[in-house]
Amino acid sequence: MSLVFFDKPRRRRYRAPPRQIDDGDGTAMDFQLSEEQRSLAELAERLGRDEFAPRAARWDRNHEYPHANVAVLRRAGLLGMTIPQRFGGPERPLIDAVLAIERIAKYCGVTARIVVETNMGALGCVMAYGTEAQQRETARRVLEDGDKPAIGMTEPGAGTDLTALRTTATERAGGYVLNGTKHWITGGGISRTNLIFARIVGRDGTDQGIGGVLVDLGTPGFTIGRVEDAMGLRGIPEAELIFEDCAVAADSLVVRDPKDGFKKLMNGYNAQRIGASAVALGLAQGAHDLAVDYLCRREAFGQKLKDFQGLEWMMAESEIALEAARLLIYRAACNARRLANNVMLPQMKDASIAKAFTGHQAFQVVSESLQMFGAAGYSRDLPLERMLRDVRMFQIGGGTSQAQLNMIARGIFAGR
Ligand SMILES: Cc1cc2nc3c(=O)[nH]c(=O)nc-3n(C[C@H](O)[C@H](O)[C@H](O)COP(=O)(O)OP(=O)(O)OC[C@H]3O[C@@H](n4cnc5c(N)ncnc54)[C@H](O)[C@@H]3O)c2cc1C
């Protein structure tokens, strides 16, 4: 899969696209997966179906982190796919991670989210802006220990308006001291690596802007507070992180740039939005596939449900939504450019368009799919109700749909 809408086709480590339509001026569009991508997608699909689907309800019901699935993902090479080779990773392009995430999410949204967070999110920020030592250690933890780095941005008083955050990292001899509270942090208490957004305060007390600091779980002064009783995706804790005079070494600082620190961190986070969209898409595709199967089996008024035109059209609308979302997500992933530290980072507008569209449409598709089952869809005996609760998250977490629209609008009117 390579969709190139600008520049010359970039040099890629993996495969030459098998069929490329070149319009003669160096731009090309190719909607085919390579052999390698096809087998990656098949691997993820097989693991999803055989290993993750059977226990997906358990993580949800018990509020339990799927450690067993992390081990499976690690063995299959699906953790840290995007990590550069110089840090021991396979350095696959973002689109490959997207393909795997989408397939796994059809069967278990929680497990797919772990693949997102071990390929994007905090990991992406560290790979783009961290020091060599930070990159090496974060990569090692993901690849060898299955650590899922957490990203701590949101605070009780700073959600969409992140620049209102109050957590401080104050410079002291030999390092920084953190004070503040984060909440709704995915993996809080599970993740050893925590990238915390904080206002950096210089030795002289001056505000140095928003930066990023790495804090290990277990550091004195860092405790886990309330764990949310979330509506969906309950297999990963959404937790409060509390910092009280929490001292970290100077080399824990990832970004300190009074002018552009916040912008850099948000840039690094764009890949996460694409990964999150792929989870939403996978959940919707999984629900849609179940509905297709059911409509072919269930009968009413002497015919199969699939032969009612009203239902056929609902399914057709869902199919359009799924294909459109897929194109937007794949395009955003393929349009990623090599930015800081030679890391592939997507464009903000591409990522926000994919997330805003997919978040909304995926919820509709899962809801319509559930409808096809009648009362059975409303029961916990089937995965539809769980998928509906899970998929609702993607209009909120990682920046709400409204926040995405704001960013898209900013892209439209930039420089005008
Ligand atoms: C399951 C889950 C996982 C999460 N994981 C993480 C994580 O790992 N790390 C992390 O840091 N955060 C995480 N979050 C937090 C998430 O990023 C925030 O919830 C989100 O950014 C919104 O912030 P808020 O909840 O404070 O809502 P608010 O910002 O208070 O927004 C409330 C409402 O107002 C709207 N709104 C706000 N400002 C505007 C505006 N300017 N224009 C139009 N509408 C606006 C919003 O869209 C929303 O509908 C997670 C959230 C969830 C639900």
The ligand as an SDF file (V2000), in Angstrom:
LIG
                    3D

 53 58  0  0  0  0  0  0  0  0999 V2000
  -10.9110    5.9610   27.2210 C   0  0  0  0  0  0  0  0  0  0  0  0
  -10.1140    7.2280   27.2830 C   0  0  0  0  0  0  0  0  0  0  0  0
   -8.7340    7.1430   27.2350 C   0  0  0  0  0  0  0  0  0  0  0  0
   -7.9640    8.2980   27.3650 C   0  0  0  0  0  0  0  0  0  0  0  0
   -6.6030    8.1700   27.3840 N   0  0  0  0  0  0  0  0  0  0  0  0
   -5.8380    9.2630   27.5960 C   0  0  0  0  0  0  0  0  0  0  0  0
   -4.4170    9.1410   27.7240 C   0  0  0  0  0  0  0  0  0  0  0  0
   -3.8440    8.0520   27.6030 O   0  0  0  0  0  0  0  0  0  0  0  0
   -3.7000   10.2510   27.9770 N   0  0  0  0  0  0  0  0  0  0  0  0
   -4.2790   11.4620   28.1210 C   0  0  0  0  0  0  0  0  0  0  0  0
   -3.5690   12.4250   28.3530 O   0  0  0  0  0  0  0  0  0  0  0  0
   -5.6180   11.6170   28.0030 N   0  0  0  0  0  0  0  0  0  0  0  0
   -6.4190   10.5480   27.7640 C   0  0  0  0  0  0  0  0  0  0  0  0
   -7.7800   10.6670   27.6760 N   0  0  0  0  0  0  0  0  0  0  0  0
   -8.3790   11.9620   27.8830 C   0  0  0  0  0  0  0  0  0  0  0  0
   -8.8940   12.5840   26.6110 C   0  0  0  0  0  0  0  0  0  0  0  0
   -7.8450   12.9160   25.7470 O   0  0  0  0  0  0  0  0  0  0  0  0
   -9.7500   13.7820   26.9940 C   0  0  0  0  0  0  0  0  0  0  0  0
  -10.8950   13.2590   27.6310 O   0  0  0  0  0  0  0  0  0  0  0  0
  -10.1550   14.6340   25.8240 C   0  0  0  0  0  0  0  0  0  0  0  0
   -9.0520   15.3220   25.3130 O   0  0  0  0  0  0  0  0  0  0  0  0
  -11.2440   15.6380   26.1980 C   0  0  0  0  0  0  0  0  0  0  0  0
  -10.9380   16.3260   27.3650 O   0  0  0  0  0  0  0  0  0  0  0  0
  -12.0360   16.4470   28.5340 P   0  0  0  0  0  0  0  0  0  0  0  0
  -12.5300   15.0960   28.8390 O   0  0  0  0  0  0  0  0  0  0  0  0
  -11.4480   17.2290   29.6120 O   0  0  0  0  0  0  0  0  0  0  0  0
  -13.2560   17.2270   27.8790 O   0  0  0  0  0  0  0  0  0  0  0  0
  -13.3840   18.8310   27.6960 P   0  0  0  0  0  0  0  0  0  0  0  0
  -12.1370   19.3550   27.0870 O   0  0  0  0  0  0  0  0  0  0  0  0
  -13.8320   19.4170   28.9610 O   0  0  0  0  0  0  0  0  0  0  0  0
  -14.5360   18.9070   26.6220 O   0  0  0  0  0  0  0  0  0  0  0  0
  -15.9340   18.7780   26.9760 C   0  0  0  0  0  0  0  0  0  0  0  0
  -16.7460   18.9430   25.6880 C   0  0  0  0  0  0  0  0  0  0  0  0
  -16.5270   20.2600   25.1440 O   0  0  0  0  0  0  0  0  0  0  0  0
  -16.0500   20.1600   23.8300 C   0  0  0  0  0  0  0  0  0  0  0  0
  -15.0830   21.2390   23.5780 N   0  0  0  0  0  0  0  0  0  0  0  0
  -14.0590   21.6220   24.3700 C   0  0  0  0  0  0  0  0  0  0  0  0
  -13.3680   22.6140   23.8030 N   0  0  0  0  0  0  0  0  0  0  0  0
  -13.9590   22.8680   22.6150 C   0  0  0  0  0  0  0  0  0  0  0  0
  -13.7230   23.7950   21.5710 C   0  0  0  0  0  0  0  0  0  0  0  0
  -12.6970   24.6330   21.5880 N   0  0  0  0  0  0  0  0  0  0  0  0
  -14.5570   23.7780   20.4880 N   0  0  0  0  0  0  0  0  0  0  0  0
  -15.5880   22.9130   20.4310 C   0  0  0  0  0  0  0  0  0  0  0  0
  -15.8600   22.0100   21.4090 N   0  0  0  0  0  0  0  0  0  0  0  0
  -15.0680   21.9920   22.4690 C   0  0  0  0  0  0  0  0  0  0  0  0
  -15.4040   18.7930   23.7250 C   0  0  0  0  0  0  0  0  0  0  0  0
  -15.3600   18.3170   22.3910 O   0  0  0  0  0  0  0  0  0  0  0  0
  -16.3310   17.9590   24.6080 C   0  0  0  0  0  0  0  0  0  0  0  0
  -17.4430   17.5620   23.8730 O   0  0  0  0  0  0  0  0  0  0  0  0
   -8.5850    9.5520   27.5100 C   0  0  0  0  0  0  0  0  0  0  0  0
   -9.9670    9.6340   27.5040 C   0  0  0  0  0  0  0  0  0  0  0  0
  -10.7370    8.4890   27.3900 C   0  0  0  0  0  0  0  0  0  0  0  0
  -12.2330    8.5940   27.4190 C   0  0  0  0  0  0  0  0  0  0  0  0
  1  2  1  0
  2  3  1  0
  2 52  2  0
  3  4  2  0
  4  5  1  0
  4 50  1  0
  5  6  2  0
  6  7  1  0
  6 13  1  0
  7  8  2  0
  7  9  1  0
  9 10  1  0
 10 11  2  0
 10 12  1  0
 12 13  2  0
 13 14  1  0
 14 15  1  0
 14 50  1  0
 15 16  1  0
 16 17  1  0
 16 18  1  0
 18 19  1  0
 18 20  1  0
 20 21  1  0
 20 22  1  0
 22 23  1  0
 23 24  1  0
 24 25  2  0
 24 26  1  0
 24 27  1  0
 27 28  1  0
 28 29  2  0
 28 30  1  0
 28 31  1  0
 31 32  1  0
 32 33  1  0
 33 34  1  0
 33 48  1  0
 34 35  1  0
 35 36  1  0
 35 46  1  0
 36 37  1  0
 36 45  1  0
 37 38  2  0
 38 39  1  0
 39 40  1  0
 39 45  2  0
 40 41  1  0
 40 42  2  0
 42 43  1  0
 43 44  2  0
 44 45  1  0
 46 47  1  0
 46 48  1  0
 48 49  1  0
 50 51  2  0
 51 52  1  0
 52 53  1  0
M  END
$$$$
